[in-house]
Amino acid sequence: MRVRLQETMEQAKILVIDGSMSAALEALGCNLNDTLWTAKALLEQPQLVQQVHLDYFRAGADCAITDSYQASIPGLTARGYSQKEAEDAIARSVELVLKAREDWWHQEGQNSGRPLPLCLGSVGPYGAYLADGSEYRGNYGVSDDVLRDFHRRRMEILWEAGADLLLIETQPSLREALIEAEIAEELGADYWVSFSCRDGSHIHEGDPVAACAAALSQGPPHLQMVGVNCVPPQFVEPLIGQLRSGCQLPIAVYPNSGEVYDPSTKTWHGSRDGITFGDYAHRWMRAGAQAVGGCCRTVASHIREVARAREVFLKLGR
């Protein structure tokens, strides 16, 4: 039986999303310098992926994002894995969340007053497969059929493996997001869509994020939430305002820690602005976000800050 988003939100009021898979795996000693990125651990060290999920549940996360962002069938088969091995790896990403959730629930969750966490099946953009920073640009120059063929089987596997929702995330392109949304509707799968943005009002391909939210929310019955991720934290508050102006759906935000990624060197640089992640999270909740977490460079300590910010926000009512 799948966990329903509405039931979880009714209990939690504001959802706490987990943090980065890559930063957490690297902290456990994983070398992710590979075109498969975190999918490498999914194949070679699945026990560490499960440990990351468990650590995030313990930190307060109500949602776990599967380690399938970079685990595409074309990407895996290009590295020599068979079609079956690729499909099994994608299904395993869901199984690891479900096993970590079960362990956490029996160890502490059922006595904590918290809801049973959601399993979000991560569907990364076509640009992630290219592994050249295209998820921060979009404009891939490929047809709709190419995008549909790329996404469909992975989405089927994640849904059939038991994900509670499909998380169509880090989307630089409205066109691509609409194709994925169409696939989710065909599967009868609940889903949410999260865009990557170049500033406080536009996704990376240049469309206004308010227009993207409006385009997505015109009728699809299984769309549950819209949001942004993999963006600098200082962009999030204005982006929430833009999303709210474009639709009436709940809004999710899970930005990066505050450092800046250079896709040409695949390195992070820069310093934070002195505002804690928890302080930012409180601001985002006040601005109207109903699900808050972290993306690149965030770890369990950031998610603990988000959970504490929610506690304060709900206690004060603001």
C-alpha positions in Angstrom: 0.0 0.0 0.0 1.4 3.4 -1.0 1.7 6.3 1.5 -0.4 9.2 0.3 1.0 12.7 0.1 -2.2 14.3 1.5 -2.3 12.0 4.5 1.4 12.7 5.3 0.9 16.5 4.9 -2.1 16.4 7.2 0.0 14.9 9.9 3.3 16.8 9.3 1.7 20.1 8.3 4.9 21.0 6.5 7.0 18.2 4.9 10.7 17.9 5.6 12.5 16.6 2.5 15.8 14.8 2.8 19.2 16.2 1.6 21.8 15.4 -0.9 22.6 11.8 -1.7 26.0 12.6 -3.2 27.3 14.7 -0.2 26.1 12.0 2.3 27.7 9.2 0.3 31.0 11.1 0.0 31.0 11.6 3.8 30.8 7.8 4.1 33.8 7.4 1.9 32.3 6.9 -1.6 34.3 8.0 -4.6 31.6 9.4 -7.0 33.9 10.8 -9.7 32.1 8.8 -12.4 29.6 9.5 -15.1 27.2 7.3 -13.1 27.7 9.6 -10.1 25.6 8.4 -7.2 24.2 5.5 -9.3 27.7 4.0 -8.9 27.0 3.4 -5.2 23.6 2.1 -6.0 25.3 -0.7 -8.0 28.5 -1.2 -5.9 27.6 -0.2 -2.3 23.8 -0.3 -1.9 24.2 -0.7 1.9 25.6 2.8 2.1 22.7 4.2 0.0 20.3 2.6 2.5 22.3 4.0 5.4 22.0 7.5 3.9 18.2 7.2 3.8 18.1 5.9 7.4 20.3 8.8 8.5 17.9 11.3 6.9 14.9 9.7 8.5 16.6 10.0 11.9 17.4 13.7 11.1 13.7 14.4 10.6 12.9 13.8 7.0 9.3 13.0 6.0 10.4 12.2 2.4 13.2 10.1 1.0 14.3 10.7 -2.6 15.5 7.5 -4.4 19.0 7.2 -5.7 17.8 7.1 -9.3 18.6 10.6 -10.5 21.6 9.4 -12.5 20.4 5.8 -12.9 19.0 6.0 -16.4 18.8 2.9 -18.6 20.8 4.5 -21.5 23.5 5.6 -19.0 23.8 2.2 -17.4 23.8 0.2 -20.6 26.4 2.6 -22.0 28.7 1.5 -19.2 28.3 -2.2 -20.1 25.3 -3.2 -17.9 22.6 -5.3 -19.4 19.1 -4.0 -19.8 18.0 -6.3 -17.0 20.8 -5.1 -14.7 19.9 -1.5 -15.4 16.3 -2.1 -14.7 17.1 -4.0 -11.5 19.3 -1.2 -10.3 16.5 1.4 -10.7 14.0 -0.9 -8.9 16.7 -1.3 -6.1 16.7 2.4 -5.5 13.1 2.2 -4.4 13.7 -1.0 -2.4 16.5 0.6 -0.4 14.2 3.5 0.6 11.4 1.1 1.6 13.9 -1.1 3.7 15.4 2.0 5.4 11.9 3.3 6.1 10.8 0.0 7.6 13.9 -0.2 9.8 13.5 3.4 11.0 9.8 2.9 11.6 10.3 -0.2 13.8 13.3 1.3 15.6 11.8 4.7 16.5 9.3 6.1 14.0 6.1 4.4 15.2 6.6 5.8 18.7 7.7 9.3 17.5 4.4 10.8 16.5 5.8 11.4 13.1 4.1 10.1 9.9 5.4 7.2 7.8 7.8 8.9 5.4 7.1 9.1 1.6 9.3 7.4 -1.0 9.8 9.8 -3.9 11.0 8.1 -7.1 13.6 10.5 -8.5 13.3 11.2 -12.3 16.3 13.3 -13.3 16.3 15.3 -16.5 17.8 14.1 -19.8 20.7 16.5 -19.1 21.8 14.5 -16.1 22.4 11.5 -18.4 24.6 13.6 -20.7 26.8 14.3 -17.6 28.0 17.6 -19.1 26.1 20.1 -17.0 23.2 20.2 -19.4 20.7 19.9 -16.5 21.8 23.6 -15.8 21.1 24.6 -19.4 18.4 22.5 -21.1 17.9 23.1 -24.8 19.2 19.6 -25.6 18.4 19.7 -29.3 16.6 16.4 -29.3 13.0 15.5 -30.3 10.1 14.9 -28.0 10.2 11.2 -29.0 13.8 11.0 -27.7 12.8 12.5 -24.4 9.7 10.3 -24.1 11.7 7.1 -24.8 14.5 8.2 -22.4 12.1 8.7 -19.5 9.2 6.2 -19.9 10.8 2.9 -18.8 12.5 4.4 -15.8 9.3 6.0 -14.6 7.5 2.7 -15.1 10.1 0.8 -13.0 10.0 3.3 -10.2 6.3 3.3 -10.0 6.0 -0.5 -10.2 8.7 -0.9 -7.6 6.5 0.9 -5.1 7.4 4.6 -5.0 4.7 6.7 -3.4 5.2 9.5 -5.9 7.3 10.2 -8.9 9.6 13.2 -8.3 10.3 14.8 -11.7 13.1 17.0 -10.4 15.9 19.4 -11.4 14.0 20.2 -14.6 15.6 23.0 -16.7 13.0 22.6 -19.5 9.2 23.1 -19.4 8.9 21.0 -22.6 10.7 18.1 -21.0 8.7 18.4 -17.7 5.4 18.3 -19.7 6.5 15.1 -21.5 7.3 13.5 -18.2 4.0 14.7 -16.7 2.2 13.1 -19.6 3.9 9.8 -18.9 3.1 9.9 -15.2 -0.6 10.6 -16.1 -0.5 7.6 -18.5 0.8 5.4 -15.6 -1.8 6.7 -13.2 1.1 7.8 -10.9 1.0 10.6 -8.5 3.9 13.0 -9.0 5.4 16.4 -8.4 7.6 18.5 -10.6 10.5 20.6 -9.4 12.4 23.0 -11.7 16.0 24.2 -11.6 16.3 27.9 -12.1 18.9 30.4 -13.2 17.6 33.3 -11.0 14.6 34.2 -8.8 12.0 34.0 -11.6 13.2 31.9 -14.6 14.0 28.3 -15.2 17.3 27.6 -17.0 15.8 27.5 -20.5 14.4 31.0 -19.8 10.7 30.4 -19.2 9.2 32.3 -16.2 8.7 29.8 -13.4 5.2 31.2 -12.8 4.3 30.4 -16.4 5.7 26.8 -15.9 3.6 26.3 -12.8 0.5 27.6 -14.6 1.1 25.3 -17.6 1.6 22.2 -15.5 -1.4 22.8 -13.2 -4.0 23.1 -16.0 -5.9 19.9 -15.3 -3.5 16.9 -14.8 -5.3 15.0 -11.9 -2.2 13.2 -10.6 0.0 16.3 -10.2 0.4 16.9 -6.4 3.0 19.6 -6.0 5.3 21.9 -7.8 8.6 23.4 -6.7 12.3 24.2 -7.3 15.5 22.5 -6.4 19.2 22.7 -7.0 19.2 26.5 -6.8 21.1 28.9 -4.6 19.1 29.5 -1.4 18.9 33.3 -2.0 16.7 32.6 -5.0 14.1 30.5 -3.2 12.0 33.2 -1.5 11.2 35.1 -4.7 10.7 31.8 -6.6 8.1 30.7 -4.0 6.2 34.0 -4.8 6.4 33.3 -8.5 5.1 29.7 -8.1 2.3 30.9 -5.9 1.3 33.4 -8.5 1.2 30.6 -11.2 -0.8 27.9 -9.4 -2.7 26.8 -6.3 -0.8 23.6 -5.7 1.4 23.0 -2.7 5.0 24.3 -3.2 8.2 22.3 -2.4 11.7 23.8 -2.2 15.0 22.1 -1.7 17.9 24.2 -2.7 21.7 23.8 -2.5 23.7 24.6 0.5 24.8 28.0 -0.8 28.0 27.1 -2.6 28.3 27.4 -6.4 28.8 24.5 -8.8 31.1 24.8 -11.8 29.9 22.2 -14.3 33.0 22.5 -16.5 35.3 21.5 -13.6 32.7 19.6 -11.6 33.7 21.4 -8.4 32.0 23.6 -5.8 33.3 26.9 -4.6 32.3 30.0 -2.8 31.1 30.6 0.7 27.7 30.9 2.3 26.2 34.3 3.1 26.2 33.9 6.9 22.5 32.9 7.1 22.0 29.4 8.5 20.1 26.8 6.5 17.6 26.6 9.3 17.0 30.4 9.2 16.5 30.2 5.4 14.1 27.3 5.9 12.0 29.3 8.3 11.8 32.1 5.8 10.7 29.7 3.1 7.9 28.4 5.3 6.8 31.9 6.0 6.8 32.6 2.3 4.4 29.7 1.7 6.5 26.6 1.1 4.8 23.4 2.3 7.8 21.1 1.8 11.4 22.1 2.5 14.7 20.2 2.3 18.1 20.3 0.7 19.8 19.5 -2.5 23.5 19.6 -3.4 26.0 19.8 -0.6 23.4 19.4 2.1 23.7 16.6 4.6 21.8 15.3 7.7 22.8 18.3 9.8 21.0 20.7 7.3 17.9 18.5 7.5 17.9 18.7 11.3 17.9 22.4 10.9 14.9 22.3 8.7 13.1 20.0 11.1 13.8 22.5 14.0 12.7 25.4 11.8 9.4 23.6 11.2 8.9 23.0 14.9 9.4 26.7 15.6 7.2 27.8 12.7 4.3 25.6 13.7 4.6 26.6 17.3 4.6 30.4 16.5 2.2 30.1 13.6 4.5 32.2 11.5 
